[in-house]
């Protein structure tokens, strides 16, 4: 109806008037007004009795119902011919709906009586699927290929908008706290091992050197796995006191579920972090729970402020002023996990503590403890059926007590006999009494090294399995209150991380990264070389059993950093090379500093109540790293590779 | 003085108290207060007469003067032994300075009388350079190696902070205008040509397929050169109506001055952009200047609002409500540049317009025009000396008029004779009269094709050369008012872009990118295949002769997009392959849309009044793409390369 369409062109490419409103903005206040809307047209509902048809017009702000009189020949005919999901521009007058036809929401009380329709762009009648029909969606792979249609679904686009909202809250809070956002390089240096990092071939400037002849060596950047070194160097510079970045990071981890080759961190670093106003807690506090005994007090404050603000604005939930704190030791002992889900009970009980006389005589038991979970028929009724039907794994024993087995279960247990071969029926009685066991109770039994290592124990896994089964059975409805938790005082070094072993080759590894400062109480042990005794000033932030962030106070002493590289981790010069600038920066008046990185994708998945981070990323890759939309990765011509001095392997 | 330092550790790693203030926050209001500060210690100034010493303590917020009484043995002795640039924690009492010793700024009116000093981290006495001494800085290369020291200089750290401030203004403005910030992938698909893009080798999932044997083909992602396709697909989805992103982009352009392999764009895209409220301007407006005749009206509005807000907040400058608009044709004709610097005159004059009778008879002249710049001895006195001493290049003729040459300069000109071999002295008189020439005036003369192509003409370059010379001579002081300017109505296709020719191989190239919509008035010409006649709905934003952004209304008609790929650009199927998903998205009800990308680094360089974008990037690379701090790019072991199925070229 407006400027004439050019004949040879299929879509409307000539001028057309501006929208006056979005499809989500009309309300009864607009009744009687003439409006222009643009959006996607959804299927017709014909009302033959009144000679009219209803259409929904949808844009990213909402949906408005259109009313077209069949007598309005031009408009109705245009709409009749328009395939669903085409974009149209309509003009008409806003009408109040009859009271009984009003629906909830802004636009639910009005229709637009259309008198003019311009087809802006016809959709093919051959759409791979109709995003407006959420009850008939194809599988995830097909939707990934046509992500531009999947994103038209409100459920997905709401996630993308919420992500933008949260990112802006983060920035507002941090700018308000005097943070400076600094972009650090994505193109960094490849480290000698090259594990988990993506390489980026670069043209070698030296290769144009004729004296090099055919010996030119290809060179590479590596994509930043995290801004760890740049942000530490930035804080060492003193150029900014408080740094943050919502940073894109890259890791080449194939085969990990729900990981993306590129992901986003909320990354912070602060100079002059300390132990806070009540510093440091007295040594006696070591026995107390819920005490922050390490440095990085200011990081904790900032993160709690930030998280509280997000949950308030997005979820309408008021979180506590400070989050609960638990040491790694306590978390492993009570929950069998370094990211415990504290929304439910089923805590782990230490049986060795009940059998001191036994452990005194057996040397085998001194560095091993026996522990159990009791699922009580009466007290844990929501879990008991899930427990009955849970399998556990080879390292746990699962016993359902009967009146008959009550007196012998411990004596007959393989796990208990392994740890305490000399047990007798008196011990059985002591344990039964202490645990207040009854017939019908379920017992999960296992043993483990006394000093906890790694991320979880056998009973920690069994505990989660029972919980998940109880939930999926519908027996247990978990609280909606988010359980935030700080885990602190991790061991600084580990030999138990399979992911790190292929680089460590039997040497110590850093539990998190080699820049984490030891607890100051453990510095002497560090200098004595007793790596296993050193706890780090590391903190993980855990939400409902999911680690959503981790950070630490960093080492600012170059001698200490060098000692760890050289004498604990036993790095050779090639391995140390990528850290040389950091060591030197520490020598040039580096301030004490610390920071944290929060997993933005994972936080968004929790806020959007979805189990997959692909639902909160506009254009994600599949679990195998394949991009089904853009069809990448893809092969490249030999000629292009030659510019970088590389070729396919032969 | 606080918790004892561990002997074996060089830096202070034990608890210490919080700062009460930053070094930039004290004022006379704090007089008499006991404070704790932390920062970098600068050289001593000893006042023997009063038995005291002054030190400056600096942190990223500012500098506070410390006063230490030599009688305060412990504190003074500690400070005496502390190397410059060490980090220290001091305690003391704020004192008002004597009136005659007060300086400007927050902290200039107070000292802190120090009574306690804790050395947090000693700097090496062997610093590569002292950032606190800006008058004695080493060369840029050395400073790049020790960027963590260079960033300690206030000049540099202020730039980094201003960058953060501007990014936050951008986000606040755009969120306020209902934009959604969406992260698009950095890892995209490599296109068949692979020009200018960085490759990222990926593990080939197919390579674990045993049936492939040794024929496994290496595969690659490509780093995003810009979010162009993802953002268009996002808008085509309808999931968001207005997208933005402060986006990291990657281009492998070696040898370009002041370019970085990774750089940052402020990237926008909007659905349903149109011609605005007064759409479209009447055809007669084609002769008027300062008229926006293309679509994308909303993009223009948003960008002007954004830029006005930045200049207001950061520079305190109130920019006009709307920026000047100039067509490409006008810009090339009057200024010889598609990014004209309009802060000064020296406009180009068309001599062919003065000689219609000549051009009527000469067929050679019909597609060539003769033009000149006149630098007037009296009117352009600031430029005349610069003009006298400017060289020009082979394609310009430079004549300084004398009374003698006044009557023959045109007749004797090689350029004029080339275009108008039949000229006579009457023509000379006509031109002299029209130009009001006087002895002492400088004339720059050149000819060019009547239809302008490319980014600049010979006289456009000469004009800039004269301007720059006049500035560096100190003859001309350019206005501080920023001159913002939109350039519109560019030719949609070009054969004159050397950068594109290596892919085009003699075919037409898109002047900007193949997604730009033609002006609707030129669609018929497009469908007739008259590529040279088609102007695009492209707009560049120019500031003081620097292009700071560019964008366009995009094609939303898949048939038109396909026509351009296939019949104008003559892409083969392999070349078209990376665009297939966009073509399909256009078929699925894509809305009309348009957007822009602003060069954030360049805008920041202008706002920070520096000529190098390296001064506004925390960790830049050198012009050759080398990172002197992180020592990248670097070589990688064969073993790592094998995981990606590649090896060094043999």
Interface residues (C-beta under 8 A of the other chain):
Chain A: X3 X6 X8 X9 X10 X11 X12 X13 X14 X15 X16 X17 X18 X19 X22 X38 X39 X40 X58 X59 X60 X61 X85 X86 X87 X120 X121 X122 X123 X124 X127 X146 X147 X148 X149 X150 X151 X152 X156 X157 X160 X161 X163 X164 X167 X168 X171 X175 X180 X181 X182 X183 X184 X185 X186 X187 X188 X189 X190 X192 X193 X194 X198 X199 X200 X201 X202 X203 X204 X205 X216 X217 X218 X219 X220 X221 X222 X223 X229 X230 X233 X234 X236 X237 X238 X239 X240 X241 X248 X250 X252 X254 X261 X262 X264 X271 X272 X274 X275 X276 X277 X279 X280 X295 X297 X517 X520 X523 X524 X527 X556 X557 X558 X559 X560 X577 X578 X581 X584 X585 X586 X587 X588 X589 X590 X591 X592 X617 X618 X619 X621 X624 X625 X626 X627 X629 X630 X631 X632 X633 X634 X635 X636 X637 X640 X641 X642 X644 X645 X646 X647 X648 X649 X650
Chain B: X3 X6 X8 X9 X10 X11 X12 X13 X14 X15 X16 X17 X18 X19 X22 X38 X39 X40 X58 X59 X60 X61 X85 X86 X87 X120 X121 X122 X123 X124 X127 X146 X147 X148 X149 X150 X151 X152 X153 X156 X157 X160 X161 X163 X164 X167 X168 X171 X175 X180 X181 X182 X183 X184 X185 X186 X187 X188 X189 X190 X192 X193 X194 X198 X199 X200 X201 X202 X203 X204 X205 X216 X217 X218 X219 X220 X221 X222 X223 X229 X230 X233 X234 X236 X237 X238 X239 X240 X241 X248 X250 X252 X254 X261 X262 X264 X271 X272 X274 X275 X276 X277 X279 X280 X295 X297 X517 X520 X523 X524 X527 X556 X557 X558 X559 X560 X577 X578 X581 X584 X585 X586 X587 X588 X589 X590 X591 X592 X617 X618 X619 X621 X624 X625 X626 X627 X629 X630 X631 X632 X633 X634 X635 X636 X637 X640 X641 X642 X644 X645 X646 X647 X648 X649 X650
